[in-house]
Amino acid sequence: MRATLALSAALLLVIAAPARAQHHNGRPLALSAEAVVLQDASGRVLYAKNATEDHAPASLVKLMTLYLACEAIESDRAHWDDLVVISERAALTPRYRMGVRAGDRVPLRILLEGVAIASANDAAAAVAEHLGGTEGAFVAEMNAKARELGLAHTHFANAHGLPDPGGHSTAEDLARLIWRLIADYAVSRSLLGGATFVYRGRVYSRNIPLFHNPGGVQALKTGFTRAAGYNLAVAAWRADERFVLIVLGAQSRSLSYRDARALLTYGFQEAGLQLPPEPTRPRLLLPRRAIERRSRASSPPTSAATPVSVQPTATESRSRNVLKAPGRLRTIRPGSILTTSCRGASASHTPRSSSSSPRDRSACRP
């Protein structure tokens, strides 16, 4: 008996724990992404969906590229104004590119803005070669740092995130990575929170609605490949409450933003920073006959006793000398005298006769 009770209690705990994380105001969030995770500043998971499953990270790989670059700058192994010589290999990196050319000397700051804001693959390859000597050596440093940060289910294959069977991560690991990036290097917030930069006279910009709705977004990185879908990493805070979220495998860019907005709103509500919307009252659908009866009841009554004003027609106006008497229609000749009397009174319409026959008198009876 005790064993049965213990097993029942364990099952209840297993069932109840995910339900709390997977439900929003008593209902599951309608998300299109294959995997998501939302964490608060303590690392507590507020919402998760397939957060530990392997997924192609696409350009979210660049979060680690930025981490190693910020680490090198802080340790004086590199400087913002360093002129990076672009190799032919870096210049030929497949799109998306910011258009660096082989032999160009580009400030490291501009390349890092290209990595963070434009998600430029050629800029990421150039940064990797500048800091690591070769991209391969830099990737080895990326994987070593992943192990140091506790990203147990992550392996990097390049510095930019283009498809490679050796590259994979999870929503949980990527949430930890963006937490450490913005916590360890505050300057990364200005990179990932930026909207524009200029290179060779061209303005590169991004207009992402999450920066304005629901607000509080401090850092944001997008990613996409056909294999990965649309990925997103976001750090946001409001009133000293901080959150990070990861969206992996959304079906479109707009849907990835919608999923992120829903997750952030949920986080703000969990922290008491935003009230949940009031539930809408269901509308009562009436049968058609009930609607018709209600319509008739609300319309003003119409009866035969209601006086109706009728304007005379042109024909009636010309026939004002026509008298309709009970049972007959009489025409009055011009100049004649009409006297009507009922119940014994006489009625005459011509001066030739002053007496009335019984038939004439009967015509006056009501």
TITORLO-154788 format. One record per residue (C-alpha): residue number from 1; residue in three letters; chain; z, x, y. Coordinates in steps of 0.02 Angstrom, whole numbers, plus 50000, padded with zeros to 5 digits. Each point is the difference from the previous one (the first is absolute). Layout:
residues N
     i    aa   ch      c3      c1      c2
   NUM   Ala    A       Z       X       Y
...
END
This chain:
residues 366
     i    aa   ch      c3      c1      c2
     1   Met    A   50000   50000   50000
     2   Arg    A   50045   50139   50121
     3   Ala    A   49840   50092   49959
     4   Thr    A   49900   49843   50037
     5   Leu    A   50087   49977   50168
     6   Ala    A   49972   50182   50047
     7   Leu    A   49816   49988   49956
     8   Ser    A   49982   49841   50103
     9   Ala    A   50085   50082   50149
    10   Ala    A   49886   50152   49987
    11   Leu    A   49846   49890   49995
    12   Leu    A   50059   49905   50153
    13   Leu    A   50022   50164   50095
    14   Val    A   49827   50061   49950
    15   Ile    A   49920   49837   50052
    16   Ala    A   50096   49977   50162
    17   Ala    A   49977   50177   50070
    18   Pro    A   49810   49999   50016
    19   Ala    A   50001   49820   50062
    20   Arg    A   50097   50053   50154
    21   Ala    A   49876   50139   50039
    22   Gln    A   49844   49900   49962
    23   His    A   50038   49842   50099
    24   His    A   49986   49962   50184
    25   Asn    A   50106   49854   50062
    26   Gly    A   50005   49933   49823
    27   Arg    A   49813   50021   49971
    28   Pro    A   49896   50150   49945
    29   Leu    A   49901   50087   50136
    30   Ala    A   49814   49966   49990
    31   Leu    A   49935   50178   49993
    32   Ser    A   49827   50059   49951
    33   Ala    A   50049   50181   49969
    34   Glu    A   50020   50071   49825
    35   Ala    A   50161   50091   50044
    36   Val    A   50122   49994   50146
    37   Val    A   50174   50058   50044
    38   Leu    A   50113   49969   50149
    39   Gln    A   50154   50108   50029
    40   Asp    A   50134   50009   50133
    41   Ala    A   50073   50159   50076
    42   Ser    A   50122   50023   49856
    43   Gly    A   49859   49998   49874
    44   Arg    A   50049   49829   49935
    45   Val    A   49850   49905   49932
    46   Leu    A   49983   49833   50088
    47   Tyr    A   49840   49948   49917
    48   Ala    A   49894   50078   49863
    49   Lys    A   49847   49961   49897
    50   Asn    A   49937   50126   49872
    51   Ala    A   50083   50134   50105
    52   Thr    A   50010   50128   49859
    53   Glu    A   49824   49979   49931
    54   Asp    A   49873   50140   50023
    55   His    A   49870   49970   50133
    56   Ala    A   49867   50099   50092
    57   Pro    A   50077   50044   50170
    58   Ala    A   49835   50027   50093
    59   Ser    A   50034   50064   50177
    60   Leu    A   50188   49977   49984
    61   Val    A   49986   50176   49925
    62   Lys    A   49985   50057   50181
    63   Leu    A   50185   49960   50025
    64   Met    A   50039   50156   49898
    65   Thr    A   49867   50099   50095
    66   Leu    A   50088   49952   50161
    67   Tyr    A   50171   50040   49925
    68   Leu    A   49950   50179   49958
    69   Ala    A   49915   50022   50169
    70   Cys    A   50155   49942   50096
    71   Glu    A   50108   50113   49890
    72   Ala    A   49888   50149   50040
    73   Ile    A   50006   49964   50187
    74   Glu    A   50188   49983   50002
    75   Ser    A   50023   50162   49906
    76   Asp    A   49880   50091   50120
    77   Arg    A   49874   50035   49863
    78   Ala    A   49876   49898   50101
    79   His    A   49985   49935   50178
    80   Trp    A   49926   49845   50080
    81   Asp    A   49876   50103   50100
    82   Asp    A   49938   50106   49855
    83   Leu    A   49810   50003   49995
    84   Val    A   49945   49953   49825
    85   Val    A   49832   50071   49945
    86   Ile    A   49905   49866   49907
    87   Ser    A   49921   50057   49836
    88   Glu    A   49839   49931   49932
    89   Arg    A   50093   49925   49855
    90   Ala    A   50117   49905   50115
    91   Ala    A   49857   49942   50111
    92   Leu    A   49908   49927   49849
    93   Thr    A   50149   49901   49935
    94   Pro    A   49941   49821   49967
    95   Arg    A   50039   49862   50122
    96   Tyr    A   50095   49942   50090
    97   Arg    A   49979   50148   50119
    98   Met    A   50034   50039   50182
    99   Gly    A   49845   50109   50006
   100   Val    A   50065   50178   50004
   101   Arg    A   49863   50129   49972
   102   Ala    A   50001   50164   49907
   103   Gly    A   50052   50141   50116
   104   Asp    A   50087   49884   50125
   105   Arg    A   50171   50054   50063
   106   Val    A   50108   49844   50016
   107   Pro    A   50182   49993   50058
   108   Leu    A   50119   49959   49859
   109   Arg    A   50072   49856   50103
   110   Ile    A   49829   49915   50009
   111   Leu    A   49975   50020   49813
   112   Leu    A   50170   49924   49962
   113   Glu    A   49961   49853   50116
   114   Gly    A   49837   49981   49904
   115   Val    A   50096   49997   49836
   116   Ala    A   50130   49873   50060
   117   Ile    A   49897   49884   50111
   118   Ala    A   49820   50013   49939
   119   Ser    A   50046   50043   49819
   120   Ala    A   49866   50135   50010
   121   Asn    A   49969   50087   49834
   122   Asp    A   49915   50151   50079
   123   Ala    A   50151   50026   50113
   124   Ala    A   50119   49991   49852
   125   Ala    A   49898   50130   49904
   126   Ala    A   49997   50114   50152
   127   Val    A   50190   49987   50022
   128   Ala    A   50026   50038   49816
   129   Glu    A   49892   50156   50008
   130   His    A   50084   50058   50160
   131   Leu    A   50177   49982   49932
   132   Gly    A   49971   50043   49817
   133   Gly    A   49855   50122   50006
   134   Thr    A   49903   49886   49883
   135   Glu    A   50012   49814   49968
   136   Gly    A   50048   50035   49819
   137   Ala    A   50148   50107   50053
   138   Phe    A   50053   49868   50125
   139   Val    A   49993   49864   49866
   140   Ala    A   50116   50106   49892
   141   Glu    A   50122   50001   50146
   142   Met    A   49982   49811   50015
   143   Asn    A   50050   49975   49818
   144   Ala    A   50145   50121   50015
   145   Lys    A   50064   49903   50151
   146   Ala    A   49978   49836   49906
   147   Arg    A   50117   50065   49863
   148   Glu    A   50123   50060   50133
   149   Leu    A   50002   49829   50082
   150   Gly    A   50025   49910   49835
   151   Leu    A   49827   49921   49987
   152   Ala    A   50009   49999   49811
   153   His    A   49845   49894   49971
   154   Thr    A   49884   50082   50126
   155   His    A   49866   50132   49977
   156   Phe    A   49879   50058   50134
   157   Ala    A   49823   50058   49963
   158   Asn    A   49938   50034   50178
   159   Ala    A   50059   49996   50180
   160   His    A   49906   49844   50056
   161   Gly    A   50009   49869   49861
   162   Leu    A   49818   49983   49948
   163   Pro    A   49985   49935   49820
   164   Asp    A   50058   50122   49868
   165   Pro    A   50065   49956   49826
   166   Gly    A   50142   50124   50022
   167   Gly    A   50071   49915   50154
   168   His    A   50126   49858   49983
   169   Ser    A   50163   49935   50072
   170   Thr    A   50107   49843   50008
   171   Ala    A   50055   49885   50140
   172   Glu    A   50179   50059   49973
   173   Asp    A   49954   50185   50017
   174   Leu    A   49892   49971   50154
   175   Ala    A   50142   49903   50084
   176   Arg    A   50114   50149   49970
   177   Leu    A   49867   50117   50071
   178   Ile    A   49976   49908   50164
   179   Trp    A   50190   49983   50017
   180   Arg    A   50020   50189   49986
   181   Leu    A   49853   50035   50115
   182   Ile    A   50065   49900   50148
   183   Ala    A   50182   50049   49967
   184   Asp    A   49969   50187   49981
   185   Tyr    A   49869   50017   50138
   186   Ala    A   50015   49880   50145
   187   Val    A   49836   50066   50072
   188   Ser    A   49910   49915   49857
   189   Arg    A   50040   49832   50080
   190   Ser    A   49891   50043   50150
   191   Leu    A   49859   50046   49882
   192   Leu    A   50011   49849   49887
   193   Gly    A   50043   49885   50144
   194   Gly    A   49853   50056   50106
   195   Ala    A   49849   49892   50038
   196   Thr    A   49873   50119   50079
   197   Phe    A   49947   50181   50013
   198   Val    A   49849   50090   50072
   199   Tyr    A   49890   50130   49918
   200   Arg    A   49842   50072   50079
   201   Gly    A   49994   49861   50128
   202   Arg    A   50011   49860   49873
   203   Val    A   50149   49882   49999
   204   Tyr    A   50064   49958   49828
   205   Ser    A   50110   49845   49998
   206   Arg    A   50075   49874   49883
   207   Asn    A   50052   49823   50042
   208   Ile    A   50124   49942   49869
   209   Pro    A   50084   49830   50028
   210   Leu    A   50160   50054   49910
   211   Phe    A   50046   50106   50150
   212   His    A   50022   49837   50099
   213   Asn    A   50039   49867   49870
   214   Pro    A   50137   49989   49941
   215   Gly    A   50042   50155   50103
   216   Gly    A   50114   50147   49969
   217   Val    A   49870   50106   49909
   218   Gln    A   50028   50184   50037
   219   Ala    A   49886   50087   49874
   220   Leu    A   49851   49938   49901
   221   Lys    A   49874   50076   49881
   222   Thr    A   49854   49913   49917
   223   Gly    A   49900   50047   49846
   224   Phe    A   49850   49935   49904
   225   Thr    A   49887   50043   49855
   226   Arg    A   49907   49880   49886
   227   Ala    A   50113   50052   49857
   228   Ala    A   50162   49984   50099
   229   Gly    A   49964   49848   50108
   230   Tyr    A   50082   49988   50171
   231   Asn    A   50163   50095   50016
   232   Leu    A   50126   50003   50140
   233   Ala    A   50160   50095   50044
   234   Val    A   50109   49936   50142
   235   Ala    A   50164   50051   50080
   236   Ala    A   50080   49876   50120
   237   Trp    A   50167   49968   50081
   238   Arg    A   50080   49873   50112
   239   Ala    A   50175   50000   50074
   240   Asp    A   50050   50158   49904
   241   Glu    A   49944   49924   49834
   242   Arg    A   49865   50104   49915
   243   Phe    A   49876   49954   49865
   244   Val    A   49856   50078   49907
   245   Leu    A   49871   49910   49897
   246   Ile    A   49853   50046   49889
   247   Val    A   49853   49889   49958
   248   Leu    A   49882   50058   49862
   249   Gly    A   49840   49921   49937
   250   Ala    A   49977   49858   50124
   251   Gln    A   49832   49912   49989
   252   Ser    A   49951   50029   50182
   253   Arg    A   50064   50088   50155
   254   Ser    A   50052   49837   50082
   255   Leu    A   50093   49946   49843
   256   Ser    A   50093   50166   49997
   257   Tyr    A   50057   49965   50178
   258   Arg    A   50049   49823   49954
   259   Asp    A   50103   50062   49852
   260   Ala    A   50086   50130   50110
   261   Arg    A   50038   49869   50132
   262   Ala    A   50078   49886   49870
   263   Leu    A   50106   50142   49932
   264   Leu    A   50059   50055   50172
   265   Thr    A   50044   49823   50049
   266   Tyr    A   50098   49984   49839
   267   Gly    A   50093   50162   50040
   268   Phe    A   50043   49943   50176
   269   Gln    A   50065   49835   49931
   270   Glu    A   50105   50088   49867
   271   Ala    A   50080   50105   50137
   272   Gly    A   50034   49847   50107
   273   Leu    A   49881   50058   50136
   274   Gln    A   49885   49851   49985
   275   Leu    A   50033   49822   49947
   276   Pro    A   49897   49931   49856
   277   Pro    A   49884   49856   50045
   278   Glu    A   50071   49826   49979
   279   Pro    A   49934   49912   49846
   280   Thr    A   49867   49871   50040
   281   Arg    A   50035   49820   49949
   282   Pro    A   49873   49934   49875
   283   Arg    A   49886   49864   50065
   284   Leu    A   50011   49831   49913
   285   Leu    A   49830   49946   49937
   286   Leu    A   49985   49810   50002
   287   Pro    A   49878   49899   49894
   288   Arg    A   49848   49934   50089
   289   Arg    A   50061   49819   49994
   290   Ala    A   50167   50049   50078
   291   Ile    A   49909   50091   50141
   292   Glu    A   49891   49846   50032
   293   Arg    A   50153   49886   50005
   294   Arg    A   50088   50118   50121
   295   Ser    A   49844   50003   50110
   296   Arg    A   49990   49810   50005
   297   Ala    A   50185   49986   50038
   298   Ser    A   49986   50118   50148
   299   Ser    A   49849   49911   50078
   300   Pro    A   50035   49859   50130
   301   Pro    A   49992   49822   49926
   302   Thr    A   49851   49891   50041
   303   Ser    A   50012   49807   49990
   304   Ala    A   49894   49850   50047
   305   Ala    A   50127   49952   50134
   306   Thr    A   49973   50161   50096
   307   Pro    A   49908   49956   50162
   308   Val    A   49834   50084   50013
   309   Ser    A   49909   50017   50165
   310   Val    A   49814   49965   49979
   311   Gln    A   49877   50029   50141
   312   Pro    A   49865   49867   50016
   313   Thr    A   49824   50051   49954
   314   Ala    A   49850   49980   50114
   315   Thr    A   49945   49844   49906
   316   Glu    A   50172   49922   50017
   317   Ser    A   49999   50036   50186
   318   Arg    A   49833   49908   50021
   319   Ser    A   50061   49852   49897
   320   Arg    A   50159   49958   50095
   321   Asn    A   49937   49823   50021
   322   Val    A   50008   49974   49811
   323   Leu    A   50156   49908   49939
   324   Lys    A   50056   50004   49821
   325   Ala    A   50094   49839   49961
   326   Pro    A   50081   49957   49835
   327   Gly    A   49862   49957   49879
   328   Arg    A   49854   50019   50121
   329   Leu    A   49918   50111   50130
   330   Arg    A   49960   49920   50168
   331   Thr    A   49890   50063   50138
   332   Ile    A   50047   49958   50176
   333   Arg    A   49857   49965   50116
   334   Pro    A   50012   50068   50176
   335   Gly    A   50078   49875   50119
   336   Ser    A   50081   49893   49863
   337   Ile    A   50184   49955   49996
   338   Leu    A   50105   50037   49846
   339   Thr    A   50161   49910   49966
   340   Thr    A   50092   50024   49838
   341   Ser    A   50139   49890   49940
   342   Cys    A   50081   49978   49830
   343   Arg    A   50103   49862   49920
   344   Gly    A   49926   49853   50092
   345   Ala    A   49929   50088   50151
   346   Ser    A   49814   49993   50036
   347   Ala    A   49876   50141   49995
   348   Ser    A   49836   49998   50090
   349   His    A   49869   50128   50038
   350   Thr    A   49866   49897   50086
   351   Pro    A   50014   49877   50145
   352   Arg    A   49897   49870   49901
   353   Ser    A   50145   49936   49895
   354   Ser    A   50183   49981   50044
   355   Ser    A   50056   49935   49831
   356   Ser    A   50026   50096   49842
   357   Ser    A   49957   49943   49827
   358   Pro    A   50128   50014   49859
   359   Arg    A   49901   50146   49932
   360   Asp    A   50017   50091   50165
   361   Arg    A   50186   49974   50008
   362   Ser    A   50026   50061   49825
   363   Ala    A   49920   50164   50044
   364   Cys    A   50147   50039   50115
   365   Arg    A   50131   49987   49868
   366   Pro    A   50078   50162   49952
END
